[in-house]
Amino acid sequence: MSGGPLGGIKVVDLTTVVVGPICTRTLGDQGAEVIKVEAPGGDILRYLAAGSRSPAMSGKFINFNRNKRSIVLDIKQPEGLAALRRLIAEADVFVSNVRPAALARAGLDHASLAPSNPRLIHCGIVAFGTDGRYANRPAYDPIIQSLSGVAGTFERAIGEPRFVPMVMTDHITGLVAAQSIGFALYRREKTGIGEAIEVPMFETMASFVASEHLGAATFDPPEGPSGDARLLSPDYRPLPTRDGFITIRPNDNRQAFAFFDAIGRPELKTDPRFATPITRTQNAADYFTLQVEALAQKTTAEWLTIFAAADVPAARYNSIDDLLEDPHLGDVGFWQDDDHPTEGRIRRTRTPVTFRGGMREATRPAPRLGAQTREVLAEAGYSAAEIDAMLQSGAAA
């Protein structure tokens, strides 16, 4: 089931919803053996999204939980908690998105786990860093979008705060967590010592926004207002053509001047507002207005032909449904059709990253709740009688 760069790495996954599962799916896609530990009832993402064929198997859950096995443990019962600790004692990586105080009460913090597994890498994905006043507050993606300034970028651009209509902060934080685990595994190869990693959503996204938009406020005192005027323009969006939308991005002088030629306005090359990258940035509103007015004159197909010949960066606008038919994604085999053992024919995305040294050789479909409980407990050394007793007591399911 492996063959990827993380082949042989065992991960215990005590995460739910998106931020943790995208982290552990990334590890699983790269060959790690991921054991998803679920409470009775399962990850809430099993139920949150519409369009499932059977209970507790939403499309969203299927997409975020491939390459994992599911085991159900009630860690509020001593037997269930003991089983989880046994799994962690044999693991390379333990990933959680449980609030730190609750994790410590259960004896699942790194300080409690390290004595029995000093090579363990524990990655705790948290809403807020534990040294700050917000520590141990609950949070989901929109809370972090609101607090970190993501929603505020919309207010600067269009006059009202809005959320990005996807759980972007979960995605970004989860990928940062996976990256951090990879770094820790590399250091462990050199030192033999495990690691405690904390990945806070708020600080991660505050860094993300500030790196992009601190701008002139980087300096003390500020050299001007914060924010990238180009990105905060209300016309920073797909722009209307005669029959649809198109996105263009002529940035350097060669591209900008080719754009001016393409729209029949070569005199703009010497216009002081547009003659250099600096002046185009300073006059971003005028530059975008120029683009809006020009693009409305022809169809999307006509502009794409013209811009391709001029080597101006341009692309058609894809709706969500258009992605399914995008020819480039077809060329690279991005969409994969699988026969799920319980959900039937499904469509999934392949791992975008490729490794010439080898990728995971097969994809394990997202599991039904507790589908591998017996299998995983047996691998951990429990006898059949012990497993039956745990199932009967409700400590496992």
LUMLO-974831 format. One record per residue (C-alpha): residue number from 0; residue in three letters; x, y, z. Coordinates in Angstrom, 3 decimals, decimal comma. Layout:
 pos code     east    north       up
 NUM  ALA        X        Y        Z
...
***
This chain:
 pos code     east    north       up
   0  MET    0,000    0,000    0,000
   1  SER    2,997    2,354    0,129
   2  GLY    5,943    3,086   -2,106
   3  GLY    5,931    6,818   -1,435
   4  PRO    8,618    8,898    0,311
   5  LEU    6,923    8,324    3,707
   6  GLY    6,656    4,565    3,269
   7  GLY    7,167    2,829    6,618
   8  ILE    6,053    5,856    8,673
   9  LYS    3,142    5,104   11,002
  10  VAL    0,754    7,943   11,869
  11  VAL   -1,945    7,973   14,538
  12  ASP   -4,532   10,540   13,519
  13  LEU   -6,755   12,002   16,246
  14  THR   -8,211   14,792   14,126
  15  THR  -11,593   15,791   12,741
  16  VAL  -13,250   18,070   10,180
  17  VAL  -10,682   19,502    7,683
  18  VAL   -7,562   21,057    9,222
  19  GLY   -6,277   17,786   10,665
  20  PRO   -7,562   15,406    7,988
  21  ILE   -5,947   17,432    5,168
  22  CYS   -2,650   17,133    7,061
  23  THR   -2,926   13,389    7,558
  24  ARG   -4,280   12,796    4,054
  25  THR   -1,161   14,515    2,748
  26  LEU    1,003   12,162    4,809
  27  GLY   -1,030    9,170    3,630
  28  ASP   -0,798   10,248   -0,001
  29  GLN    2,991   10,201    0,380
  30  GLY    3,006    6,631    1,646
  31  ALA    2,518    6,880    5,423
  32  GLU    0,330    4,321    7,170
  33  VAL   -2,411    6,459    8,752
  34  ILE   -4,702    5,128   11,457
  35  LYS   -7,680    7,452   11,894
  36  VAL   -8,955    7,217   15,467
  37  GLU  -12,599    8,238   15,702
  38  ALA  -14,924    8,674   18,645
  39  PRO  -18,198    6,727   18,694
  40  GLY  -20,332    8,430   16,064
  41  GLY  -17,265    9,373   14,019
  42  ASP  -15,755   12,498   12,559
  43  ILE  -18,475   15,150   12,158
  44  LEU  -17,312   15,693    8,577
  45  ARG  -18,944   12,358    7,784
  46  TYR  -22,302   14,138    8,137
  47  LEU  -21,709   17,825    7,344
  48  ALA  -21,815   17,783    3,550
  49  ALA  -24,806   16,977    1,378
  50  GLY  -24,836   14,411   -1,398
  51  SER  -23,884   11,131    0,289
  52  ARG  -24,986    7,711   -0,910
  53  SER  -25,002    6,178    2,540
  54  PRO  -24,982    7,474    6,117
  55  ALA  -21,714    8,831    7,523
  56  MET  -19,969    8,860    4,137
  57  SER  -20,319   12,373    2,765
  58  GLY  -18,443   13,318   -0,384
  59  LYS  -16,400   15,790    1,606
  60  PHE  -15,348   13,110    4,096
  61  ILE  -14,381   10,786    1,244
  62  ASN  -12,176   13,481   -0,305
  63  PHE  -10,303   14,312    2,901
  64  ASN   -9,827   10,802    4,282
  65  ARG   -8,377    8,567    1,608
  66  ASN   -5,306    6,491    2,444
  67  LYS   -6,399    5,959    6,045
  68  ARG   -7,813    3,172    8,159
  69  SER  -10,589    3,898   10,674
  70  ILE  -10,719    2,612   14,226
  71  VAL  -13,365    3,655   16,748
  72  LEU  -12,222    4,109   20,349
  73  ASP  -14,108    5,678   23,213
  74  ILE  -11,185    7,320   24,965
  75  LYS  -13,456    8,431   27,807
  76  GLN  -13,339    4,780   28,858
  77  PRO  -10,064    3,524   30,371
  78  GLU   -9,812    0,625   27,926
  79  GLY  -10,278    2,888   24,932
  80  LEU   -7,708    5,399   26,183
  81  ALA   -5,256    2,594   26,935
  82  ALA   -5,669    1,258   23,391
  83  LEU   -4,975    4,686   21,926
  84  ARG   -1,867    5,065   24,045
  85  ARG   -0,671    1,645   22,884
  86  LEU   -1,099    2,691   19,239
  87  ILE    0,802    5,923   19,864
  88  ALA    3,620    4,064   21,625
  89  GLU    4,301    2,230   18,366
  90  ALA    3,817    5,220   16,052
  91  ASP    6,242    7,606   14,407
  92  VAL    3,786   10,512   14,337
  93  PHE    0,763   11,503   16,397
  94  VAL   -1,440   14,276   14,979
  95  SER   -4,204   15,911   17,003
  96  ASN   -6,466   18,925   16,735
  97  VAL   -7,851   18,591   20,248
  98  ARG   -7,589   21,621   22,522
  99  PRO   -4,340   21,402   24,519
 100  ALA   -5,993   21,424   27,956
 101  ALA   -8,223   18,483   27,046
 102  LEU   -5,277   16,629   25,540
 103  ALA   -3,257   17,107   28,723
 104  ARG   -6,137   15,924   30,931
 105  ALA   -6,231   12,688   28,937
 106  GLY   -2,461   12,253   29,229
 107  LEU   -2,081   12,609   25,465
 108  ASP    0,202   15,642   25,442
 109  HIS    3,782   15,186   24,288
 110  ALA    5,228   15,335   27,802
 111  SER    3,053   12,398   28,844
 112  LEU    3,693   10,344   25,708
 113  ALA    7,409   10,882   25,152
 114  PRO    8,693    8,615   27,978
 115  SER    7,200    5,538   26,299
 116  ASN    8,154    6,668   22,786
 117  PRO   11,031    9,162   22,745
 118  ARG   11,147    9,106   18,919
 119  LEU    7,513   10,220   18,685
 120  ILE    6,704   13,343   16,709
 121  HIS    3,538   14,922   18,088
 122  CYS    1,961   17,602   15,942
 123  GLY   -0,742   19,500   17,771
 124  ILE   -2,879   21,619   15,463
 125  VAL   -4,524   24,271   17,629
 126  ALA   -6,689   27,305   17,056
 127  PHE   -4,371   29,647   18,978
 128  GLY   -0,826   29,403   20,316
 129  THR   -0,752   28,159   23,884
 130  ASP    1,243   31,149   25,171
 131  GLY   -1,454   33,663   24,230
 132  ARG   -4,655   34,798   25,889
 133  TYR   -6,824   33,081   23,263
 134  ALA   -5,360   29,659   24,064
 135  ASN   -7,941   26,901   24,536
 136  ARG  -10,708   28,898   22,873
 137  PRO  -12,698   26,894   20,318
 138  ALA  -12,477   27,992   16,696
 139  TYR  -13,373   26,926   13,185
 140  ASP  -12,286   28,266    9,813
 141  PRO  -14,622   31,315    9,686
 142  ILE  -13,516   32,380   13,168
 143  ILE   -9,909   32,396   11,984
 144  GLN  -10,769   34,077    8,669
 145  SER  -12,472   36,849   10,645
 146  LEU   -9,752   37,264   13,251
 147  SER   -6,679   36,939   11,013
 148  GLY   -7,628   39,647    8,527
 149  VAL   -8,691   37,379    5,665
 150  ALA  -12,252   38,726    5,812
 151  GLY  -10,829   42,210    6,240
 152  THR   -9,128   42,076    2,854
 153  PHE  -12,592   41,896    1,295
 154  GLU  -13,687   44,982    3,210
 155  ARG  -10,720   46,869    1,803
 156  ALA  -11,508   45,595   -1,700
 157  ILE  -15,303   45,674   -1,971
 158  GLY  -16,481   47,596    1,089
 159  GLU  -17,706   44,734    3,256
 160  PRO  -15,993   41,834    5,017
 161  ARG  -16,567   38,435    3,476
 162  PHE  -15,293   34,904    3,933
 163  VAL  -13,439   33,048    1,204
 164  PRO  -16,094   30,454    0,241
 165  MET  -13,943   27,495    1,154
 166  VAL  -12,252   26,515    4,417
 167  MET   -9,024   28,116    3,293
 168  THR   -7,483   28,542    6,735
 169  ASP   -8,023   24,844    7,433
 170  HIS   -6,342   23,914    4,156
 171  ILE   -3,365   26,189    4,650
 172  THR   -2,810   25,286    8,298
 173  GLY   -3,190   21,577    7,571
 174  LEU   -0,602   21,740    4,807
 175  VAL    1,772   23,727    7,042
 176  ALA    1,336   20,999    9,662
 177  ALA    2,190   18,270    7,143
 178  GLN    5,239   20,235    6,043
 179  SER    6,349   20,679    9,656
 180  ILE    6,028   16,956   10,300
 181  GLY    8,253   16,309    7,300
 182  PHE   10,872   18,685    8,717
 183  ALA   10,683   16,943   12,099
 184  LEU   11,085   13,515   10,512
 185  TYR   14,195   14,760    8,731
 186  ARG   15,713   16,043   11,973
 187  ARG   14,818   12,814   13,755
 188  GLU   16,792   10,913   11,134
 189  LYS   19,863   12,896   12,207
 190  THR   19,280   13,007   15,977
 191  GLY   17,067   10,026   16,774
 192  ILE   14,944   12,316   18,955
 193  GLY   11,243   13,057   18,570
 194  GLU    9,581   16,445   18,564
 195  ALA    6,599   18,397   19,838
 196  ILE    5,149   20,650   17,148
 197  GLU    2,448   23,258   17,670
 198  VAL    0,734   24,626   14,572
 199  PRO   -1,710   27,429   15,492
 200  MET   -4,335   28,386   12,935
 201  PHE   -4,582   32,051   13,959
 202  GLU   -0,866   32,784   13,878
 203  THR   -0,431   30,814   10,662
 204  MET   -3,081   32,846    8,891
 205  ALA   -2,018   36,150   10,449
 206  SER    1,434   35,490    8,988
 207  PHE   -0,138   34,587    5,655
 208  VAL   -2,118   37,840    5,485
 209  ALA    0,629   40,076    6,895
 210  SER    3,280   38,749    4,509
 211  GLU    1,012   39,743    1,629
 212  HIS   -0,462   42,975    2,924
 213  LEU    1,824   44,563    5,513
 214  GLY    3,451   46,431    2,655
 215  ALA    4,551   49,947    3,546
 216  ALA    3,578   49,315    7,162
 217  THR    6,563   46,948    7,299
 218  PHE    8,680   49,988    8,162
 219  ASP    8,761   51,830   11,476
 220  PRO    7,440   54,439   11,085
 221  PRO    5,266   53,287    8,163
 222  GLU    6,186   54,508    4,710
 223  GLY    2,535   54,416    3,680
 224  PRO   -0,659   52,444    4,230
 225  SER   -0,795   48,691    4,661
 226  GLY   -2,182   46,527    1,890
 227  ASP   -1,264   45,678   -1,693
 228  ALA   -3,328   48,095   -3,790
 229  ARG   -3,344   45,735   -6,754
 230  LEU   -4,773   42,831   -4,789
 231  LEU   -7,246   45,052   -2,954
 232  SER   -8,669   46,609   -6,116
 233  PRO  -12,341   45,725   -6,670
 234  ASP  -11,303   44,834  -10,222
 235  TYR   -8,827   42,202   -9,032
 236  ARG  -11,081   39,449  -10,350
 237  PRO  -11,970   37,642  -13,572
 238  LEU  -12,967   40,430  -15,949
 239  PRO  -15,943   40,357  -18,328
 240  THR  -15,471   39,844  -22,044
 241  ARG  -18,188   40,121  -24,666
 242  ASP  -19,429   36,610  -23,873
 243  GLY  -17,915   35,543  -20,561
 244  PHE  -14,919   36,165  -18,343
 245  ILE  -11,148   36,077  -18,626
 246  THR   -8,237   36,661  -16,279
 247  ILE   -5,079   38,394  -17,445
 248  ARG   -1,975   39,363  -15,512
 249  PRO    0,550   41,409  -17,532
 250  ASN    3,155   42,232  -14,885
 251  ASP    6,619   43,003  -16,245
 252  ASN    7,289   45,532  -18,988
 253  ARG    7,457   42,970  -21,785
 254  GLN    4,036   41,580  -20,850
 255  ALA    2,467   44,984  -20,211
 256  PHE    3,717   46,454  -23,469
 257  ALA    2,560   43,363  -25,383
 258  PHE   -0,847   43,830  -23,759
 259  PHE   -0,987   47,474  -24,856
 260  ASP   -0,157   46,414  -28,420
 261  ALA   -2,775   43,637  -28,284
 262  ILE   -5,570   46,020  -27,337
 263  GLY   -4,488   48,564  -29,957
 264  ARG   -3,125   51,116  -27,469
 265  PRO    0,659   51,177  -28,115
 266  GLU    0,861   54,796  -26,928
 267  LEU    0,306   53,589  -23,359
 268  LYS    3,887   52,282  -23,300
 269  THR    5,057   55,867  -22,748
 270  ASP    2,167   56,931  -20,523
 271  PRO    3,856   57,840  -17,214
 272  ARG    1,143   55,968  -15,297
 273  PHE    1,967   52,664  -17,006
 274  ALA    5,569   52,905  -18,211
 275  THR    7,169   50,906  -15,373
 276  PRO    6,141   48,234  -12,869
 277  ILE    6,365   50,816  -10,080
 278  THR    4,072   53,315  -11,770
 279  ARG    1,613   50,583  -12,777
 280  THR    1,476   49,542   -9,116
 281  GLN    1,021   53,125   -7,981
 282  ASN   -1,782   53,543  -10,499
 283  ALA   -3,307   50,093  -10,056
 284  ALA   -6,887   51,389  -10,168
 285  ASP   -6,325   53,050  -13,562
 286  TYR   -4,486   49,983  -14,865
 287  PHE   -7,390   47,713  -13,941
 288  THR   -9,962   50,146  -15,377
 289  LEU   -8,041   50,077  -18,640
 290  GLN   -8,202   46,285  -18,680
 291  VAL  -11,929   46,234  -17,895
 292  GLU  -12,700   48,598  -20,758
 293  ALA  -10,523   46,759  -23,269
 294  LEU  -11,614   43,211  -22,523
 295  ALA  -15,294   43,993  -22,978
 296  GLN  -14,673   44,551  -26,709
 297  LYS  -14,040   40,940  -27,775
 298  THR  -15,072   37,399  -26,862
 299  THR  -13,115   35,226  -24,471
 300  ALA  -11,922   32,950  -27,276
 301  GLU  -10,748   35,904  -29,355
 302  TRP   -8,757   37,353  -26,467
 303  LEU   -7,213   34,002  -25,557
 304  THR   -5,949   33,634  -29,136
 305  ILE   -4,571   37,172  -29,188
 306  PHE   -2,884   36,934  -25,793
 307  ALA   -1,398   33,516  -26,540
 308  ALA    0,251   34,930  -29,666
 309  ALA    1,571   37,897  -27,645
 310  ASP    2,697   35,690  -24,706
 311  VAL    0,550   37,689  -22,267
 312  PRO   -0,441   35,640  -19,195
 313  ALA   -4,146   34,898  -19,599
 314  ALA   -6,640   32,171  -18,809
 315  ARG  -10,310   31,517  -19,221
 316  TYR  -12,513   31,558  -16,158
 317  ASN  -13,478   28,131  -14,822
 318  SER  -16,550   27,556  -12,696
 319  ILE  -16,376   24,713  -10,179
 320  ASP  -18,135   22,456  -12,665
 321  ASP  -15,843   23,591  -15,490
 322  LEU  -12,896   22,097  -13,596
 323  LEU  -14,250   18,639  -14,363
 324  GLU  -13,776   19,289  -18,080
 325  ASP  -10,571   21,329  -18,020
 326  PRO   -8,378   19,901  -20,791
 327  HIS   -5,077   20,365  -18,942
 328  LEU   -6,380   18,461  -15,922
 329  GLY   -7,371   15,733  -18,341
 330  ASP   -3,884   15,687  -19,857
 331  VAL   -2,179   15,158  -16,478
 332  GLY   -4,680   12,582  -15,215
 333  PHE   -5,825   14,813  -12,369
 334  TRP   -9,255   13,226  -12,099
 335  GLN   -9,267    9,587  -11,044
 336  ASP  -12,258    7,229  -11,154
 337  ASP  -12,349    4,616   -8,422
 338  ASP  -14,711    1,871   -7,337
 339  HIS  -15,220    2,463   -3,615
 340  PRO  -15,968   -0,824   -1,833
 341  THR  -19,154    0,558   -0,221
 342  GLU  -19,945    3,824   -2,034
 343  GLY  -19,672    2,640   -5,621
 344  ARG  -18,109    4,630   -8,432
 345  ILE  -16,506    7,855   -7,224
 346  ARG  -14,383   10,618   -8,704
 347  ARG  -11,350   11,844   -6,807
 348  THR   -8,333   14,049   -7,340
 349  ARG   -4,890   12,534   -7,636
 350  THR   -1,995   13,791   -5,552
 351  PRO   -0,757   16,885   -7,436
 352  VAL    2,872   16,426   -6,336
 353  THR    5,001   13,790   -8,056
 354  PHE    8,244   12,152   -6,946
 355  ARG   10,504   10,494   -9,483
 356  GLY   11,808    8,289   -6,717
 357  GLY    8,377    6,685   -6,341
 358  MET    4,844    7,451   -5,276
 359  ARG    2,281    5,546   -3,274
 360  GLU    1,500    2,510   -5,358
 361  ALA   -2,210    2,230   -4,542
 362  THR   -4,867    4,436   -3,042
 363  ARG   -6,798    3,222   -0,022
 364  PRO  -10,393    4,487   -0,202
 365  ALA  -11,822    6,566    2,627
 366  PRO  -12,993    4,105    5,289
 367  ARG  -16,420    3,445    6,727
 368  LEU  -16,590    4,266   10,421
 369  GLY  -14,592    1,706   12,402
 370  ALA  -14,008   -0,463    9,345
 371  GLN  -10,548   -1,537   10,532
 372  THR  -11,046   -1,539   14,323
 373  ARG  -10,450   -5,273   14,702
 374  GLU   -7,566   -5,271   12,259
 375  VAL   -5,729   -2,378   13,912
 376  LEU   -6,238   -3,668   17,463
 377  ALA   -4,970   -7,094   16,428
 378  GLU   -1,857   -5,501   14,933
 379  ALA   -1,348   -3,684   18,246
 380  GLY   -1,207   -7,045   20,040
 381  TYR   -4,744   -7,446   21,354
 382  SER   -6,122  -10,977   21,340
 383  ALA   -9,425  -11,806   19,704
 384  ALA  -11,007  -12,231   23,137
 385  GLU   -9,722   -8,845   24,281
 386  ILE  -11,047   -7,198   21,136
 387  ASP  -14,448   -8,829   21,608
 388  ALA  -14,554   -7,570   25,188
 389  MET  -13,704   -4,016   24,103
 390  LEU  -16,361   -4,088   21,415
 391  GLN  -18,918   -5,418   23,863
 392  SER  -18,135   -2,742   26,451
 393  GLY  -18,239    0,068   23,912
 394  ALA  -14,595    1,015   24,473
 395  ALA  -14,142    0,181   20,780
 396  ALA  -16,540   -0,121   17,888
***
